[in-house]
Amino acid sequence: MGRVNISDIAKKAGVSKTAVSFAYNNPERLSQATVGHILKIAEELGYTPNPVARTLTTGHTGTIGVLVPQPIPEIIRNPFMPKFLEGIGEVCTKEGLSLMIVPPLKGSMRRAIENAAVDGFITLGLEEYKATMLVLRQRGVPFVTVDSDPIEGAPSINIDDESGARAAMRHVLAAGHREIAILAIRSGVQAHIEEYHGTLRYRMNGYLAALEEYHLTLDRRRISLLECVSTEKGGQFGFREIWKKKRHPSAIVAMSDIIAIGVMEAALNAGVKIPEELSIVGFDDIPLAKLVNPPLTTVAQPLTEKGKLAAELLLKTIAGNAVPTHHILPISLVIRKSVGVIERRA
C-alpha cells in the first residue's frame, strides 16, 4: 500500500479534503467532535502529515533558528552555548516549538539564512552585522539580535559588556599588575580594534577605559593584544604565543571564560603557577569557571535569562506584537582565586 494521503482520510471519514486539512492546521474551524473523528481515522490508517506540505499550507514551520557565526563544532565546544540554549529551550518547550542551530552554510551567512526553514531567527554575536541584517531584511523573516550592535526596527539584547570588562581590568590593575596581555575573541580584522563591532568593541572599550585610569595604553611591550578562537584550544594557543616572547606578562585578561580556561591548562602544563606566576581573568561565568583549579575570577552574565528573553521577544515579533526595544542586562564581577596580588612595578 502506498503512502496514505488526506484524500484517503477524507473518503473513509466521510468529510472533505478541506476538513482534513483544517483538522491538522486550523482545528478551531471545526467542531471538536469532527476533529476527533478525523484524527482517529488518520491514526487507524497510519497517516503521518508531510511537514513540507504542512509548512506550505500554514506558512509556519514551528521552528525558530539560532543564527551563529561559527561552524557547529566550534560553537558546541564553548560552554557558553548550552546555558544560552537552555533559556531558549524553556520557551520552545512551553510553546511546542523546535529549535535549529544555523551556522554559516559553506562559509556563507547568506546561504544559511536563505536555506533555513524557520519562522524567525535569534542572531548571536554577529560581527559582520550590516551585511547579515540586510539579508534578513530581504528575506522578510522576523529576528532578534543578541550580542551585536542594535539596529533600528529589531529587538536586541546585550549585556553591559563595557562596564564588565572595565571591572575585570580594574581588578587586575588594583592587584598591582602592569604587564598584561589581553586575549580577544577572534574578530576577522586582525586585532585592528578600531574596526571591532558589538561585543568585542564594548569589551575592548572597557579594558581600555580601565587602563587609561592607570595611565596605560596598548603598547605591545607592557600591554599587549592577541586574538584567538573562543575555545579551550584557542586559549591554549594564546598562552603559547604569549609565552614565546622573552618578556612575560604577569596577568592575562581573556574575553571569554573558555579562552581563560584554555590559558590555565596550557600554563599549568608549562609549569607556570597560577596565580603566583600568572594571574588570569575571564568573562561569562560559565559553570566550569568555579570548578577549575584555582577557581576563575570572571564577569558573570545571565546566560540562561538572556536566551529566554531572546526567544520570548522573537515569538512576540513573529506574532507582530513586539516593540523593537533594546535590552541591556546587568553583569557582576565574581572574584575567586585566579588573580594574585603583586608589588607595583615600575
Buried (B, 14 or more C-beta within 10 A) or exposed (E): EEEBBBEBBBEBBEBEBEBBBBBBBEBEEBEEEBBEBBBEBBEEBEBEEEEEEBBEBEEEBBBBBBBBBBEEEBBBBBBBBBBBBBBBBBBBEEEEBEBBBBBBBEEEBBEBBEEBEBBBBBBBBBBBBEEBBEBBEEEEBBBBBBBBBBBEEBBBBBBBBBBBBBBBBBBBBEBBBBBBBBBBBBBEBEBEBEEBBBBBBBBBBBBBBBBEEBEBEBEEEBBBBBBBBBBBBBBBBBBBBBBEEEEBBBBBBBBBBBBBBBBBBBBBEEEBEBBEBBBBBBBBBBEBBEEBEBBBBBBBBBBBBBBBBBBBBBBBBBEEEBEBEEBEBEBBBBEBBBBBEBEEEE
